[in-house]
Amino acid sequence: MKRACVILLLFFITTACSVVDNVLPEEGALEEQLNKKVLIIDELLSVEDTLSLYFSTLYQSYLDLEYTDISSLFNMELLSSKNTLAYYQNLILRRQVIDELKLFFVEKEEKPYSINIESMPDDERMDVFSSHNVIGGYDELVHFTIRGDNSHAYPPFMSLNSQHTMALKKIDGVLKVVFHYFVGSSRLRGSEELKVLSIDEMKEEVLSVIKEPQIYSNLEIPDIAHSYKSEQAKEYAIKHLDNPNSIFYKVDDWMGNCANYTSQAVWYGFVDKENGYNSVRDYMTRQWYAGAGGGLPSWENVEVFWQYVTIKKSSKQEGIHGYIIDSVKDVDIGDIVQIRSNKLRGTNEKFSHNLLVIDKEKLVLAQNSPNSLVCYADLEGVDFRFFRPVYLIK
């Protein structure tokens, strides 16, 4: 059945809410992370207006590098609400620090977007949520997708081109968020409370992946090898960002398509355009391949891909040859970036997401799940590792 869809053009609601300066605490109690602005809601808003207010306020805070306290939109008795707001504060602080130190590009220009409300999700999420009692009690449930200009990076909380699910409950006469799922939000529903970092803590974390520039020895490419053409990988990543290549299988955002997508871009980076290919397998190996019916774990799994590309091998041994990049300052177009929840903040997860660098100057990365571009400066609360493909031996 075709899903009904309503397009909401974003606007700022002025009749039912206001943003005011925060009242300063007593002398000596002022924290480094003082919220300078607070969102106050005066009356019950519709679901559509609540969504509009939620994202317009957050987006403006993101662009201004100044956090606005939006706790009035959340049920703050929930740990997930506290963690969500801590994440937003840390994201804006990370951007402030990077901008202040002039380390990387920080997006400050607003891009157009719209919220597309859908009658039902396009996956099995509600079955999973219901069976595990994930959402809890609510009065309103809404599924929506945020669309924008795919040639630009948007804030990660907008999760461009992927579906959101939000549950709202009427509390004290106001609709408040009690659940918000978007790709990457699962870590905000953990059992531990996230910490809002101090400026010094954020600086230390940001600088931890910036090391002395290294001179990477050029690997000698054997005659039988296919050299990696990073601009081709970039070309593929942009073309198929939100337009899947039909010669490969597609994994929904709900399951995670990131490694499948970056493997495709790396594969295309090895293609000899002059000779083309008779089969996609022409530029794959026995341990790393995929097609319309699926792919091997080394193709579609973040950790297994890393193990496959970084395992020690002789120069003419079958496989992808390259090297690990030590510092984010040394990454370049076509490099693979992997991330995981930051272990220094109490987690010890495996790396779970692949991205591909498409802009060295601004350090913009392409990804699937969600199908969008993201700035390195916006990757908050994660650990990083970097790999550069150089050549392929069949």
N, C-alpha and C positions, 0 to 999 in steps of 0.2 A: 504494500500500500504506500502510495506517495505521501511523504510527511508534509504537513502544513508548515509554512515558514513565514515568519514575520521579520522584516528588517527594521531595526531600531536605529535611527540616526542619533548620534550621541549629542547630548546637550547637558548643560549644567542646571540643576534644579534650584531655583532661588526662592521659591515660595514656601517650601517646607523644611528648609535646612539652612544652616549658615556655618561658615568657618570663622572661628574667633581665635585671637591670641590666647595662649594659655596663661593662667595666673602663676606668677613666680612663687616657689615655696619660700619658707623662711630662710634668712641668710645662713649660709653654711650648708644648706641641704640641696643646693643646686647640683644636679648630676650633669656629667658630660653630655648625656644623651637626652637633654630636656626637649620635650615636644613643644615646638613653638606655636603650633596650630592645632586646633581641636575641631572636629566636625560635630555639630549639634543638629539633631533632627527634631523638628517641632511637631510633626504630625505623621499619621500613617501614610506611607507611600504605596503605590502599586508595585507589582513585581517588576514591571518594565522600568519604572522610575528608580527603583532600588538598584537594579543592575546598572543603569546609566550613571547614577550617583557613585556607586561603588568603583567603577572603572575610571570614570572621569577624574575623581579625586585622587585615586592611586596614581594614575598616569601623570597628573599635574605634579604630584609630589616627586615622582620619579624624574621628571624633566627639570624641576626646580632644585633638585638635590636637597630637599627640605621635607622631612617627614611630617605628614598631617595625621594626627591621632584619629583613626576611624573606628575606634572600639565601640562607638554608638551603633555601628552596623552589625555587631557580633554579640552572640551570647557568651559573655566573658567568663561564665562558670565552666566552660568547656576548655580542656587542655588544648584541643586542636585550634581553638580561637586564639589562645595565648601564643601558641607556636606560630600561627599564621602571621600575627602582628609582629612577633619577634623577627620572623623572616623578612617581612617588608622593611622593618627598621634597619636590619643588617644589610639588606640589599642597597638601600639608599646610602647608608654609611660607607659601604664598599665603594660605591660610585663617587662619593665625596672625597674619600681618601685617594683614589686613583686619579681623580681630576686635580686635586690639590698638588699631588706629587708629579703630575703630568707624565704618568707612566704609559697610559693607553688612551685610545679614543673613548670618550664618554658621550653617548647620544643625548642631545639637549633639544632637538628639533621635533616638534609634534608631527606625527603622521596620521593621515585619516584612517578611520576604522568604523566598522559597524558591528552590531550584535545581532545575530540571526537566531531567533528563538525557534526551536523545533519541537514538534509534538511528542516525539519519542526518540530515545537514543538509537544510534545505528549499530549497536553491538549488544552484548549480553550483560552489560554492567549492572542493570537493575536486578537481574537474577542473582548475581554475586553479592550485591549490596544487601539484598533482602535475606539471602540464606545466611549471611554472616552478621546480620543486624548492624550494619556499618553506619547507617544514617541516623537512626533513632527517630524521635517524634518530630513532626513538622506539619505546617499548615499549607505550605506551597512548595512544589517541586518543579524546577525548570531546567530544561536542557537547551544549550545554546552553543553556537560557534562564533568566534570573533574573526572577522575577515579584515584584511588590510592590504597594503601595498607589499607584495612578496619580494620586491627588490630592496626592502629596508628591514632592519632589525627592530623588533618591538620588545617591550618588557617581557620577561619570562612568565610573569603572572597572567599575561594575556593569552599565552599558549596558542598563538595564532594558528588557524586552520585545523585545530583539533577540537573535539567536543568537550564542553564543560557540563557538569551537573551540579546544581546548587539547590540546597534545601533551606527554606526560610520558615521561621516560627514567629508568631505574633507574641511579643513580650512587652509588657508595659505600654501597649498601644502602638508599638512600632514593629515592623518586620525586621527580624534580625537573622543573620546567617548562622546556621547551625551545622552546615556541611557544605564544603565546596571542593569538588573533584576536578582537577585538570592534570594534564600530563606533567609529572614531576612533583605533584602535591602529596604523594603518599608519605614522604618522610615527615610531613608536618603533623601526621596523626600517630606518632610514636608514643611510647609510654613515658618518656622523659621530657621535661620542660626545656625548650631551647633558650639559650642565653643570649641576651642582647649584648654585643661586644662593646667594649670601650674603644675610643679612637686609637689608643696605643695598641690594643690587641688586634684591631683590624689592620693597622699598618704592618704589624709583625707578620700577620697571616698573608697579606698581599705581597709582601716582599720576599716571603719564603720560597717562592718559585722563580725569583729573579736572581740568577747567578751570573758569575763572570762569563762573558761571551766565550764560546768555544770555537776552535777551528776544527771542523769535522773533515777528516780525510776523505777525499773523494774515492768511493769504491770503484775499482777498475771493473768495467762492465764487459763480461765475456762476449765474444762474437755471437754466441748462440742465444744471448739474452734479449729480452724485450725491455728497453729502457722506459722508465716512468716519466711521463710528460704531465707535469703538475697542472699546466693550464688546461689540458684536456679533462683532467679530473674535475677541475673547477667548473668547466663548461658543462659537464654532465650533471654535477651537483645542482647547478642553477636551473638547468633545463627541467630536471625531474624532481625539483624540490617538492612541489605539490601536484605533480603530473606523472604518476608512476609509469615506468617503462613496461609495456605489455609483454616483453619477452622474458620478464622475470616475474616471480610470484610476488604478492603484496601481503604484508602483515599489517593488520589494523593497528592504529595507535594504542588501542586497548591492550594489545599484546606486545607491542614494541617493535618498530621497524628500523631502528637506528643503525644497527650493524649491517643489515641487508642493504640499506641505502648507501652507506659509506663503502661497503665492499663493491657495490656496482660502480661507484665513482672511481675507486682505485683500479678496478678491472678496466674501465674505459681509459684510464691513464696509461695503460700498457698497450692499448690498441695501436697498431700501425695503420693510420688512416689511408696511406697510399695503397696498401694491399688489402685493407678491409679485413673481413672475416667471413668464413663460410658457416661457422658455428660459434656460439658464445664460448664454447670450450676451447677455442683456439688460444685464448689468453687467460686460461685458468690452469690449475694443476689437479693432480689426483686427490690432493688433500684440501683443496680450496676451490670449490665450484658451486654453481647454482644454476637454476633454469626456471621455467614456468611452473614446475612442480615442487620447488623447494630447494634448499641448499644444505650443505654440510654445517656442523656446528662452528667450524673455523670461519665460515662465511657469515653466519647469522648470530653468533654469540660473542659478546664483547670480550669476555675473558679468554675464550678459546681463540679468537682472532689474534689477540695480543700474544698468546703463547706461540701461535703458529708463526707470526712474523718476526718474533724476537728470538726464537730458538737458535742456538749456535749451529752453523752449518758451513760447509766448505763453499768456496766462491762459485763453483759450478754445480752445486747441489740443487735439486728441484725445490722451488718455493719462491716466496717473496723475500728479496734481500733489501736491507736498509739499515737504519740505526735509530737508537733512542736519542731524542733531543733532551738535554738536561734543563734548559732554561726556556721559559715562555718567550723571552726576548729573541730567541733564535728560531722560532717556528716560522714557517713560510707557507705559501700557497700550496695546497695539495697534501699537507701534513695531516695526520690523524691525531685528534685530541680525545682522550678518554677521561671521564670524570666519575666520581663516586661521592657519596655523602662524606663530609669531612671527618676523618677519624679522630682529629684533635678535639672534636666537640662531642666525643662519647660514642661514636659509631665505628664499626670496623667492617664495613660491607665490602663486597667485591666491587670492582669497577663495573658500572652498569649502563654507560651511555657513550656512544661514539659520535663524534662531530668531525667535519672536514673544513680546514681553513680555506676561505675563498678571497680574503682580503688581508694582506700582510700589514699594510699601513694602519688600518683601523682595527685589525684583528677581529674580523667578522667571521663567524663560523656558520656552516650550513648543517642542518640536521633534519631527521625525520623523527616523528613521535616526540614533540610536535613537528609538523612540516613547515619549518620556518628558519629564518636567519636569527642569530643571536650574537650579541657583542660579548667578547671575553670579559669585559668589565662587569657584565651582568650575571656572571656565573658565580652566584653566592653560595657559600657554605659547602664547597666541594674540594676534593683533592684532584690533582691533575697529573697526567703523564702524556708524553708526546712521542710520536713515531713518524719517521720520514721514509716512505718507500723509495727505492732507487732503481731496482730492476727485477725482472721475473724470469726464472728458468722453468721451462716446461718439463 
